[in-house]
Amino acid sequence: MTDFADQFDALAADAAAHPERWGAGVRLNITCARRLPYEAVQLAEARGFAEARGVGRHHLIFEYEDVVPDAAWVAATARPVLDFIAEVGGTDPQIGVDRNVQ
C-alpha cells in the first residue's frame, strides 16, 4: 500500500498549493474491496472510525465531507484508515474526490 499512501502525500501537496480546490463542498472517499465488509465496519466503528460503512457485499468505504487533505489531515485521519484497511485484509484501495457535494 506504499504507492497508495503516496497518493495522500500528493493530495496534501495539492491542498497546500491550491487550497481553493478543497474544503466546503468537497467529499473525499477512501474505499477498498473486502468480502463481507460489515464485520470490518463494526470493528471500524468500535475503533472510532465513524465514517466507515459497507457498500454491497464487497466494499468498505470511509467518507469525509468538507475535507482539506493537508499534511495534518493525512497524518491524523488517512494514515490510520490505511493501516486499518491493511489490518482487515482490504484490497485495491482507492481515493475518490467529489467536488459537487450539495
Biopython code that builds the backbone (N, CA, C, O; Angstrom):
import numpy as np
from Bio.PDB.StructureBuilder import StructureBuilder

atoms = [
    (1, "MET", "N", (0.803, -1.197, 0.000)),
    (1, "MET", "CA", (0.000, 0.000, 0.000)),
    (1, "MET", "C", (0.846, 1.262, 0.000)),
    (1, "MET", "O", (0.325, 2.371, 0.113)),
    (2, "THR", "N", (2.143, 1.083, -0.127)),
    (2, "THR", "CA", (3.023, 2.250, -0.119)),
    (2, "THR", "C", (2.693, 3.188, -1.269)),
    (2, "THR", "O", (2.620, 4.401, -1.070)),
    (3, "ASP", "N", (2.490, 2.645, -2.482)),
    (3, "ASP", "CA", (2.152, 3.504, -3.614)),
    (3, "ASP", "C", (0.852, 4.250, -3.362)),
    (3, "ASP", "O", (0.725, 5.427, -3.701)),
    (4, "PHE", "N", (-0.115, 3.558, -2.764)),
    (4, "PHE", "CA", (-1.386, 4.190, -2.449)),
    (4, "PHE", "C", (-1.183, 5.287, -1.409)),
    (4, "PHE", "O", (-1.763, 6.367, -1.526)),
    (5, "ALA", "N", (-0.377, 5.022, -0.407)),
    (5, "ALA", "CA", (-0.096, 6.025, 0.624)),
    (5, "ALA", "C", (0.549, 7.264, 0.007)),
    (5, "ALA", "O", (0.308, 8.382, 0.461)),
    (6, "ASP", "N", (1.356, 7.071, -1.011)),
    (6, "ASP", "CA", (1.983, 8.201, -1.686)),
    (6, "ASP", "C", (0.951, 9.129, -2.329)),
    (6, "ASP", "O", (1.204, 10.323, -2.489)),
    (7, "GLN", "N", (-0.207, 8.586, -2.696)),
    (7, "GLN", "CA", (-1.256, 9.418, -3.279)),
    (7, "GLN", "C", (-1.759, 10.451, -2.269)),
    (7, "GLN", "O", (-2.156, 11.553, -2.645)),
    (8, "PHE", "N", (-1.737, 10.087, -0.995)),
    (8, "PHE", "CA", (-2.150, 11.049, 0.027)),
    (8, "PHE", "C", (-1.142, 12.180, 0.158)),
    (8, "PHE", "O", (-1.519, 13.325, 0.405)),
    (9, "ASP", "N", (0.133, 11.864, -0.005)),
    (9, "ASP", "CA", (1.139, 12.923, 0.010)),
    (9, "ASP", "C", (0.906, 13.892, -1.151)),
    (9, "ASP", "O", (1.080, 15.102, -1.008)),
    (10, "ALA", "N", (0.509, 13.341, -2.305)),
    (10, "ALA", "CA", (0.205, 14.186, -3.464)),
    (10, "ALA", "C", (-1.027, 15.051, -3.196)),
    (10, "ALA", "O", (-1.062, 16.216, -3.592)),
    (11, "LEU", "N", (-2.043, 14.490, -2.523)),
    (11, "LEU", "CA", (-3.216, 15.289, -2.164)),
    (11, "LEU", "C", (-2.838, 16.418, -1.213)),
    (11, "LEU", "O", (-3.306, 17.546, -1.368)),
    (12, "ALA", "N", (-1.994, 16.116, -0.232)),
    (12, "ALA", "CA", (-1.560, 17.139, 0.721)),
    (12, "ALA", "C", (-0.798, 18.248, 0.007)),
    (12, "ALA", "O", (-0.967, 19.425, 0.323)),
    (13, "ALA", "N", (0.035, 17.875, -0.948)),
    (13, "ALA", "CA", (0.770, 18.879, -1.721)),
    (13, "ALA", "C", (-0.193, 19.736, -2.538)),
    (13, "ALA", "O", (-0.016, 20.950, -2.637)),
    (14, "ASP", "N", (-1.214, 19.103, -3.125)),
    (14, "ASP", "CA", (-2.203, 19.849, -3.896)),
    (14, "ASP", "C", (-3.005, 20.783, -2.992)),
    (14, "ASP", "O", (-3.291, 21.919, -3.370)),
    (15, "ALA", "N", (-3.369, 20.307, -1.798)),
    (15, "ALA", "CA", (-4.117, 21.146, -0.855)),
    (15, "ALA", "C", (-3.300, 22.366, -0.445)),
    (15, "ALA", "O", (-3.849, 23.451, -0.254)),
    (16, "ALA", "N", (-1.989, 22.186, -0.310)),
    (16, "ALA", "CA", (-1.127, 23.307, 0.056)),
    (16, "ALA", "C", (-0.974, 24.289, -1.112)),
    (16, "ALA", "O", (-0.965, 25.504, -0.913)),
    (17, "ALA", "N", (-0.853, 23.751, -2.325)),
    (17, "ALA", "CA", (-0.638, 24.605, -3.491)),
    (17, "ALA", "C", (-1.931, 25.250, -4.000)),
    (17, "ALA", "O", (-1.903, 26.350, -4.554)),
    (18, "HIS", "N", (-3.059, 24.566, -3.811)),
    (18, "HIS", "CA", (-4.340, 25.042, -4.345)),
    (18, "HIS", "C", (-5.448, 24.894, -3.308)),
    (18, "HIS", "O", (-6.358, 24.087, -3.498)),
    (19, "PRO", "N", (-5.393, 25.641, -2.235)),
    (19, "PRO", "CA", (-6.398, 25.477, -1.174)),
    (19, "PRO", "C", (-7.827, 25.761, -1.641)),
    (19, "PRO", "O", (-8.781, 25.298, -1.016)),
    (20, "GLU", "N", (-7.984, 26.507, -2.715)),
    (20, "GLU", "CA", (-9.317, 26.817, -3.220)),
    (20, "GLU", "C", (-10.045, 25.578, -3.760)),
    (20, "GLU", "O", (-11.266, 25.595, -3.911)),
    (21, "ARG", "N", (-9.309, 24.517, -4.045)),
    (21, "ARG", "CA", (-9.912, 23.282, -4.548)),
    (21, "ARG", "C", (-10.536, 22.433, -3.446)),
    (21, "ARG", "O", (-11.244, 21.467, -3.733)),
    (22, "TRP", "N", (-10.285, 22.779, -2.212)),
    (22, "TRP", "CA", (-10.646, 21.910, -1.085)),
    (22, "TRP", "C", (-11.515, 22.634, -0.083)),
    (22, "TRP", "O", (-11.651, 23.856, -0.141)),
    (23, "GLY", "N", (-12.098, 21.897, 0.826)),
    (23, "GLY", "CA", (-12.895, 22.474, 1.906)),
    (23, "GLY", "C", (-14.377, 22.279, 1.673)),
    (23, "GLY", "O", (-14.819, 21.189, 1.311)),
    (24, "ALA", "N", (-15.141, 23.332, 1.879)),
    (24, "ALA", "CA", (-16.598, 23.252, 1.787)),
    (24, "ALA", "C", (-17.028, 22.690, 0.436)),
    (24, "ALA", "O", (-16.567, 23.137, -0.614)),
    (25, "GLY", "N", (-17.912, 21.709, 0.484)),
    (25, "GLY", "CA", (-18.446, 21.118, -0.734)),
    (25, "GLY", "C", (-17.614, 20.010, -1.333)),
    (25, "GLY", "O", (-17.942, 19.523, -2.415)),
    (26, "VAL", "N", (-16.544, 19.592, -0.670)),
    (26, "VAL", "CA", (-15.694, 18.524, -1.194)),
    (26, "VAL", "C", (-15.855, 17.283, -0.325)),
    (26, "VAL", "O", (-15.720, 17.342, 0.897)),
    (27, "ARG", "N", (-16.147, 16.159, -0.975)),
    (27, "ARG", "CA", (-16.219, 14.875, -0.289)),
    (27, "ARG", "C", (-15.044, 14.020, -0.770)),
    (27, "ARG", "O", (-14.801, 13.896, -1.970)),
    (28, "LEU", "N", (-14.336, 13.446, 0.167)),
    (28, "LEU", "CA", (-13.225, 12.551, -0.150)),
    (28, "LEU", "C", (-13.591, 11.164, 0.373)),
    (28, "LEU", "O", (-13.974, 11.011, 1.533)),
    (29, "ASN", "N", (-13.473, 10.161, -0.488)),
    (29, "ASN", "CA", (-13.776, 8.784, -0.133)),
    (29, "ASN", "C", (-12.520, 7.941, -0.210)),
    (29, "ASN", "O", (-11.736, 8.059, -1.152)),
    (30, "ILE", "N", (-12.336, 7.100, 0.775)),
    (30, "ILE", "CA", (-11.290, 6.090, 0.747)),
    (30, "ILE", "C", (-12.026, 4.757, 0.710)),
    (30, "ILE", "O", (-12.783, 4.439, 1.627)),
    (31, "THR", "N", (-11.811, 3.986, -0.330)),
    (31, "THR", "CA", (-12.528, 2.733, -0.483)),
    (31, "THR", "C", (-11.565, 1.574, -0.669)),
    (31, "THR", "O", (-10.403, 1.756, -1.034)),
    (32, "CYS", "N", (-12.077, 0.378, -0.408)),
    (32, "CYS", "CA", (-11.317, -0.831, -0.698)),
    (32, "CYS", "C", (-12.294, -1.974, -0.895)),
    (32, "CYS", "O", (-13.456, -1.898, -0.497)),
    (33, "ALA", "N", (-11.807, -3.018, -1.509)),
    (33, "ALA", "CA", (-12.590, -4.239, -1.652)),
    (33, "ALA", "C", (-12.345, -5.096, -0.418)),
    (33, "ALA", "O", (-11.219, -5.213, 0.066)),
    (34, "ARG", "N", (-13.418, -5.689, 0.075)),
    (34, "ARG", "CA", (-13.294, -6.613, 1.196)),
    (34, "ARG", "C", (-14.565, -7.433, 1.256)),
    (34, "ARG", "O", (-15.664, -6.884, 1.335)),
    (35, "ARG", "N", (-14.417, -8.745, 1.219)),
    (35, "ARG", "CA", (-15.598, -9.603, 1.340)),
    (35, "ARG", "C", (-16.229, -9.392, 2.708)),
    (35, "ARG", "O", (-15.536, -9.244, 3.715)),
    (36, "LEU", "N", (-17.554, -9.380, 2.722)),
    (36, "LEU", "CA", (-18.310, -9.202, 3.959)),
    (36, "LEU", "C", (-17.826, -7.980, 4.742)),
    (36, "LEU", "O", (-17.315, -8.116, 5.853)),
    (37, "PRO", "N", (-17.985, -6.804, 4.172)),
    (37, "PRO", "CA", (-17.448, -5.596, 4.803)),
    (37, "PRO", "C", (-18.115, -5.230, 6.125)),
    (37, "PRO", "O", (-17.566, -4.437, 6.889)),
    (38, "TYR", "N", (-19.280, -5.790, 6.406)),
    (38, "TYR", "CA", (-19.997, -5.365, 7.608)),
    (38, "TYR", "C", (-19.261, -5.716, 8.893)),
    (38, "TYR", "O", (-19.348, -4.983, 9.879)),
    (39, "GLU", "N", (-18.545, -6.821, 8.887)),
    (39, "GLU", "CA", (-17.716, -7.152, 10.052)),
    (39, "GLU", "C", (-16.637, -6.083, 10.243)),
    (39, "GLU", "O", (-16.366, -5.649, 11.362)),
    (40, "ALA", "N", (-16.034, -5.673, 9.143)),
    (40, "ALA", "CA", (-15.000, -4.634, 9.209)),
    (40, "ALA", "C", (-15.604, -3.301, 9.649)),
    (40, "ALA", "O", (-14.961, -2.546, 10.378)),
    (41, "VAL", "N", (-16.828, -3.003, 9.218)),
    (41, "VAL", "CA", (-17.482, -1.758, 9.632)),
    (41, "VAL", "C", (-17.713, -1.764, 11.136)),
    (41, "VAL", "O", (-17.479, -0.755, 11.801)),
    (42, "GLN", "N", (-18.164, -2.879, 11.676)),
    (42, "GLN", "CA", (-18.379, -2.968, 13.119)),
    (42, "GLN", "C", (-17.077, -2.737, 13.880)),
    (42, "GLN", "O", (-17.056, -2.024, 14.883)),
    (43, "LEU", "N", (-16.004, -3.337, 13.404)),
    (43, "LEU", "CA", (-14.696, -3.140, 14.033)),
    (43, "LEU", "C", (-14.244, -1.689, 13.876)),
    (43, "LEU", "O", (-13.721, -1.094, 14.818)),
    (44, "ALA", "N", (-14.444, -1.127, 12.699)),
    (44, "ALA", "CA", (-14.059, 0.269, 12.455)),
    (44, "ALA", "C", (-14.804, 1.200, 13.404)),
    (44, "ALA", "O", (-14.204, 2.095, 14.000)),
    (45, "GLU", "N", (-16.099, 0.992, 13.544)),
    (45, "GLU", "CA", (-16.879, 1.844, 14.441)),
    (45, "GLU", "C", (-16.419, 1.694, 15.888)),
    (45, "GLU", "O", (-16.370, 2.670, 16.636)),
    (46, "ALA", "N", (-16.087, 0.475, 16.273)),
    (46, "ALA", "CA", (-15.593, 0.243, 17.633)),
    (46, "ALA", "C", (-14.272, 0.962, 17.875)),
    (46, "ALA", "O", (-13.948, 1.308, 19.011)),
    (47, "ARG", "N", (-13.514, 1.185, 16.812)),
    (47, "ARG", "CA", (-12.222, 1.866, 16.927)),
    (47, "ARG", "C", (-12.321, 3.365, 16.675)),
    (47, "ARG", "O", (-11.304, 4.058, 16.656)),
    (48, "GLY", "N", (-13.531, 3.868, 16.483)),
    (48, "GLY", "CA", (-13.705, 5.305, 16.332)),
    (48, "GLY", "C", (-13.757, 5.817, 14.907)),
    (48, "GLY", "O", (-13.759, 7.030, 14.698)),
    (49, "PHE", "N", (-13.797, 4.938, 13.923)),
    (49, "PHE", "CA", (-13.919, 5.369, 12.523)),
    (49, "PHE", "C", (-15.404, 5.494, 12.187)),
    (49, "PHE", "O", (-15.974, 4.613, 11.543)),
    (50, "ALA", "N", (-16.023, 6.576, 12.619)),
    (50, "ALA", "CA", (-17.457, 6.772, 12.422)),
    (50, "ALA", "C", (-17.823, 6.923, 10.949)),
    (50, "ALA", "O", (-18.991, 6.768, 10.593)),
    (51, "GLU", "N", (-16.868, 7.218, 10.097)),
    (51, "GLU", "CA", (-17.124, 7.467, 8.684)),
    (51, "GLU", "C", (-17.203, 6.189, 7.869)),
    (51, "GLU", "O", (-17.464, 6.251, 6.667)),
    (52, "ALA", "N", (-16.987, 5.031, 8.481)),
    (52, "ALA", "CA", (-16.945, 3.766, 7.752)),
    (52, "ALA", "C", (-18.340, 3.220, 7.501)),
    (52, "ALA", "O", (-19.237, 3.335, 8.336)),
    (53, "ARG", "N", (-18.498, 2.616, 6.316)),
    (53, "ARG", "CA", (-19.726, 1.890, 6.031)),
    (53, "ARG", "C", (-19.442, 0.840, 4.959)),
    (53, "ARG", "O", (-18.482, 0.944, 4.196)),
    (54, "GLY", "N", (-20.293, -0.156, 4.927)),
    (54, "GLY", "CA", (-20.181, -1.187, 3.908)),
    (54, "GLY", "C", (-21.054, -0.830, 2.731)),
    (54, "GLY", "O", (-22.124, -0.244, 2.891)),
    (55, "VAL", "N", (-20.592, -1.186, 1.546)),
    (55, "VAL", "CA", (-21.355, -0.946, 0.327)),
    (55, "VAL", "C", (-21.451, -2.279, -0.404)),
    (55, "VAL", "O", (-20.440, -2.844, -0.822)),
    (56, "GLY", "N", (-22.661, -2.768, -0.551)),
    (56, "GLY", "CA", (-22.837, -4.063, -1.185)),
    (56, "GLY", "C", (-22.199, -5.158, -0.351)),
    (56, "GLY", "O", (-22.098, -5.044, 0.870)),
    (57, "ARG", "N", (-21.773, -6.213, -1.016)),
    (57, "ARG", "CA", (-21.169, -7.339, -0.305)),
    (57, "ARG", "C", (-19.651, -7.339, -0.374)),
    (57, "ARG", "O", (-19.007, -8.235, 0.171)),
    (58, "HIS", "N", (-19.069, -6.343, -1.039)),
    (58, "HIS", "CA", (-17.635, -6.432, -1.279)),
    (58, "HIS", "C", (-16.847, -5.138, -1.119)),
    (58, "HIS", "O", (-15.687, -5.082, -1.527)),
    (59, "HIS", "N", (-17.433, -4.105, -0.546)),
    (59, "HIS", "CA", (-16.699, -2.844, -0.462)),
    (59, "HIS", "C", (-16.850, -2.192, 0.900)),
    (59, "HIS", "O", (-17.903, -2.245, 1.536)),
    (60, "LEU", "N", (-15.771, -1.584, 1.316)),
    (60, "LEU", "CA", (-15.703, -0.812, 2.545)),
    (60, "LEU", "C", (-15.360, 0.615, 2.132)),
    (60, "LEU", "O", (-14.446, 0.831, 1.336)),
    (61, "ILE", "N", (-16.088, 1.585, 2.671)),
    (61, "ILE", "CA", (-15.865, 2.972, 2.285)),
    (61, "ILE", "C", (-15.800, 3.850, 3.534)),
    (61, "ILE", "O", (-16.541, 3.657, 4.497)),
    (62, "PHE", "N", (-14.895, 4.813, 3.481)),
    (62, "PHE", "CA", (-14.768, 5.840, 4.510)),
    (62, "PHE", "C", (-15.035, 7.161, 3.807)),
    (62, "PHE", "O", (-14.315, 7.522, 2.876)),
    (63, "GLU", "N", (-16.072, 7.894, 4.246)),
    (63, "GLU", "CA", (-16.464, 9.141, 3.594)),
    (63, "GLU", "C", (-16.185, 10.335, 4.498)),
    (63, "GLU", "O", (-16.509, 10.327, 5.685)),
    (64, "TYR", "N", (-15.582, 11.354, 3.912)),
    (64, "TYR", "CA", (-15.263, 12.584, 4.647)),
    (64, "TYR", "C", (-15.767, 13.769, 3.844)),
    (64, "TYR", "O", (-15.449, 13.898, 2.662)),
    (65, "GLU", "N", (-16.551, 14.639, 4.475)),
    (65, "GLU", "CA", (-17.086, 15.815, 3.791)),
    (65, "GLU", "C", (-16.360, 17.077, 4.228)),
    (65, "GLU", "O", (-15.838, 17.169, 5.339)),
    (66, "ASP", "N", (-16.342, 18.046, 3.320)),
    (66, "ASP", "CA", (-15.709, 19.353, 3.557)),
    (66, "ASP", "C", (-14.246, 19.185, 3.952)),
    (66, "ASP", "O", (-13.774, 19.779, 4.922)),
    (67, "VAL", "N", (-13.553, 18.377, 3.191)),
    (67, "VAL", "CA", (-12.185, 17.976, 3.509)),
    (67, "VAL", "C", (-11.150, 18.914, 2.906)),
    (67, "VAL", "O", (-11.270, 19.365, 1.767)),
    (68, "VAL", "N", (-10.128, 19.192, 3.711)),
    (68, "VAL", "CA", (-8.889, 19.800, 3.234)),
    (68, "VAL", "C", (-7.802, 18.782, 3.584)),
    (68, "VAL", "O", (-7.366, 18.719, 4.734)),
    (69, "PRO", "N", (-7.355, 17.978, 2.600)),
    (69, "PRO", "CA", (-6.413, 16.895, 2.899)),
    (69, "PRO", "C", (-4.970, 17.383, 3.041)),
    (69, "PRO", "O", (-4.079, 16.945, 2.314)),
    (70, "ASP", "N", (-4.758, 18.291, 3.986)),
    (70, "ASP", "CA", (-3.409, 18.795, 4.224)),
    (70, "ASP", "C", (-2.600, 17.733, 4.972)),
    (70, "ASP", "O", (-3.121, 16.672, 5.317)),
    (71, "ALA", "N", (-1.351, 18.023, 5.213)),
    (71, "ALA", "CA", (-0.461, 17.038, 5.842)),
    (71, "ALA", "C", (-0.977, 16.599, 7.208)),
    (71, "ALA", "O", (-0.854, 15.428, 7.568)),
    (72, "ALA", "N", (-1.549, 17.518, 7.966)),
    (72, "ALA", "CA", (-2.078, 17.166, 9.290)),
    (72, "ALA", "C", (-3.265, 16.207, 9.168)),
    (72, "ALA", "O", (-3.371, 15.258, 9.944)),
    (73, "TRP", "N", (-4.161, 16.444, 8.200)),
    (73, "TRP", "CA", (-5.310, 15.561, 7.994)),
    (73, "TRP", "C", (-4.844, 14.181, 7.547)),
    (73, "TRP", "O", (-5.347, 13.161, 8.018)),
    (74, "VAL", "N", (-3.886, 14.162, 6.641)),
    (74, "VAL", "CA", (-3.355, 12.877, 6.162)),
    (74, "VAL", "C", (-2.782, 12.084, 7.332)),
    (74, "VAL", "O", (-3.051, 10.890, 7.460)),
    (75, "ALA", "N", (-1.998, 12.732, 8.183)),
    (75, "ALA", "CA", (-1.378, 12.035, 9.314)),
    (75, "ALA", "C", (-2.416, 11.570, 10.335)),
    (75, "ALA", "O", (-2.328, 10.454, 10.847)),
    (76, "ALA", "N", (-3.386, 12.415, 10.628)),
    (76, "ALA", "CA", (-4.345, 12.114, 11.691)),
    (76, "ALA", "C", (-5.507, 11.232, 11.240)),
    (76, "ALA", "O", (-6.075, 10.497, 12.047)),
    (77, "THR", "N", (-5.863, 11.299, 9.970)),
    (77, "THR", "CA", (-7.064, 10.609, 9.500)),
    (77, "THR", "C", (-6.765, 9.546, 8.445)),
    (77, "THR", "O", (-7.147, 8.388, 8.611)),
    (78, "ALA", "N", (-6.096, 9.923, 7.376)),
    (78, "ALA", "CA", (-5.903, 8.992, 6.260)),
    (78, "ALA", "C", (-4.962, 7.837, 6.605)),
    (78, "ALA", "O", (-5.267, 6.685, 6.296)),
    (79, "ARG", "N", (-3.847, 8.123, 7.228)),
    (79, "ARG", "CA", (-2.896, 7.035, 7.542)),
    (79, "ARG", "C", (-3.511, 5.978, 8.466)),
    (79, "ARG", "O", (-3.328, 4.787, 8.215)),
    (80, "PRO", "N", (-4.236, 6.369, 9.529)),
    (80, "PRO", "CA", (-4.893, 5.340, 10.348)),
    (80, "PRO", "C", (-5.914, 4.516, 9.555)),
    (80, "PRO", "O", (-6.063, 3.320, 9.804)),
    (81, "VAL", "N", (-6.614, 5.138, 8.607)),
    (81, "VAL", "CA", (-7.550, 4.394, 7.767)),
    (81, "VAL", "C", (-6.790, 3.383, 6.918)),
    (81, "VAL", "O", (-7.221, 2.237, 6.786)),
    (82, "LEU", "N", (-5.677, 3.790, 6.348)),
    (82, "LEU", "CA", (-4.873, 2.858, 5.546)),
    (82, "LEU", "C", (-4.377, 1.692, 6.384)),
    (82, "LEU", "O", (-4.399, 0.546, 5.936)),
    (83, "ASP", "N", (-3.935, 1.981, 7.590)),
    (83, "ASP", "CA", (-3.490, 0.905, 8.486)),
    (83, "ASP", "C", (-4.640, -0.048, 8.788)),
    (83, "ASP", "O", (-4.453, -1.265, 8.817)),
    (84, "PHE", "N", (-5.828, 0.505, 9.013)),
    (84, "PHE", "CA", (-6.992, -0.319, 9.295)),
    (84, "PHE", "C", (-7.345, -1.189, 8.092)),
    (84, "PHE", "O", (-7.622, -2.378, 8.249)),
    (85, "ILE", "N", (-7.339, -0.612, 6.902)),
    (85, "ILE", "CA", (-7.629, -1.374, 5.689)),
    (85, "ILE", "C", (-6.672, -2.552, 5.559)),
    (85, "ILE", "O", (-7.095, -3.666, 5.254)),
    (86, "ALA", "N", (-5.389, -2.312, 5.788)),
    (86, "ALA", "CA", (-4.408, -3.403, 5.719)),
    (86, "ALA", "C", (-4.686, -4.457, 6.782)),
    (86, "ALA", "O", (-4.569, -5.654, 6.520)),
    (87, "GLU", "N", (-5.050, -4.019, 7.968)),
    (87, "GLU", "CA", (-5.306, -4.939, 9.077)),
    (87, "GLU", "C", (-6.480, -5.874, 8.792)),
    (87, "GLU", "O", (-6.420, -7.056, 9.129)),
    (88, "VAL", "N", (-7.546, -5.363, 8.177)),
    (88, "VAL", "CA", (-8.731, -6.187, 7.931)),
    (88, "VAL", "C", (-8.695, -6.895, 6.581)),
    (88, "VAL", "O", (-9.670, -7.535, 6.189)),
    (89, "GLY", "N", (-7.588, -6.785, 5.877)),
    (89, "GLY", "CA", (-7.438, -7.502, 4.617)),
    (89, "GLY", "C", (-8.105, -6.838, 3.429)),
    (89, "GLY", "O", (-8.445, -7.507, 2.453)),
    (90, "GLY", "N", (-8.296, -5.529, 3.501)),
    (90, "GLY", "CA", (-8.863, -4.807, 2.362)),
    (90, "GLY", "C", (-7.894, -4.805, 1.194)),
    (90, "GLY", "O", (-6.679, -4.753, 1.386)),
    (91, "THR", "N", (-8.431, -4.862, -0.011)),
    (91, "THR", "CA", (-7.593, -4.864, -1.212)),
    (91, "THR", "C", (-8.046, -3.759, -2.155)),
    (91, "THR", "O", (-9.145, -3.221, -2.019)),
    (92, "ASP", "N", (-7.205, -3.436, -3.089)),
    (92, "ASP", "CA", (-7.490, -2.448, -4.120)),
    (92, "ASP", "C", (-7.984, -1.123, -3.544)),
    (92, "ASP", "O", (-9.054, -0.651, -3.931)),
    (93, "PRO", "N", (-7.229, -0.511, -2.629)),
    (93, "PRO", "CA", (-7.671, 0.775, -2.067)),
    (93, "PRO", "C", (-7.674, 1.865, -3.133)),
    (93, "PRO", "O", (-6.832, 1.885, -4.031)),
    (94, "GLN", "N", (-8.638, 2.764, -3.012)),
    (94, "GLN", "CA", (-8.774, 3.864, -3.948)),
    (94, "GLN", "C", (-9.199, 5.127, -3.223)),
    (94, "GLN", "O", (-9.792, 5.079, -2.146)),
    (95, "ILE", "N", (-8.883, 6.256, -3.838)),
    (95, "ILE", "CA", (-9.306, 7.558, -3.336)),
    (95, "ILE", "C", (-10.256, 8.157, -4.352)),
    (95, "ILE", "O", (-9.976, 8.158, -5.551)),
    (96, "GLY", "N", (-11.376, 8.663, -3.877)),
    (96, "GLY", "CA", (-12.308, 9.348, -4.750)),
    (96, "GLY", "C", (-12.544, 10.743, -4.211)),
    (96, "GLY", "O", (-12.661, 10.936, -3.001)),
    (97, "VAL", "N", (-12.612, 11.715, -5.107)),
    (97, "VAL", "CA", (-12.872, 13.104, -4.715)),
    (97, "VAL", "C", (-14.098, 13.576, -5.487)),
    (97, "VAL", "O", (-14.151, 13.484, -6.714)),
    (98, "ASP", "N", (-15.075, 14.077, -4.755)),
    (98, "ASP", "CA", (-16.299, 14.608, -5.357)),
    (98, "ASP", "C", (-16.414, 16.063, -4.934)),
    (98, "ASP", "O", (-16.559, 16.374, -3.752)),
    (99, "ARG", "N", (-16.347, 16.941, -5.915)),
    (99, "ARG", "CA", (-16.424, 18.369, -5.629)),
    (99, "ARG", "C", (-17.820, 18.928, -5.878)),
    (99, "ARG", "O", (-17.993, 20.146, -5.927)),
    (100, "ASN", "N", (-18.799, 18.075, -6.033)),
    (100, "ASN", "CA", (-20.159, 18.517, -6.340)),
    (100, "ASN", "C", (-21.112, 18.239, -5.190)),
    (100, "ASN", "O", (-22.312, 18.080, -5.413)),
    (101, "VAL", "N", (-20.613, 18.179, -3.989)),
    (101, "VAL", "CA", (-21.456, 17.906, -2.840)),
    (101, "VAL", "C", (-22.376, 19.088, -2.606)),
    (101, "VAL", "O", (-21.929, 20.235, -2.574)),
    (102, "GLN", "N", (-23.645, 18.812, -2.445)),
    (102, "GLN", "CA", (-24.636, 19.890, -2.212)),
    (102, "GLN", "C", (-24.967, 19.942, -0.750)),
    (102, "GLN", "O", (-25.775, 20.770, -0.329)),
]
sb = StructureBuilder()
sb.init_structure("model")
sb.init_model(0)
sb.init_chain("A")
sb.init_seg("    ")
for serial, (resi, resn, name, xyz) in enumerate(atoms, 1):
    if name == "N":
        sb.init_residue(resn, " ", resi, " ")
    sb.init_atom(name, np.array(xyz, "f"), 0.0, 1.0, " ", f" {name:<3s}", serial, name[0])
structure = sb.get_structure()
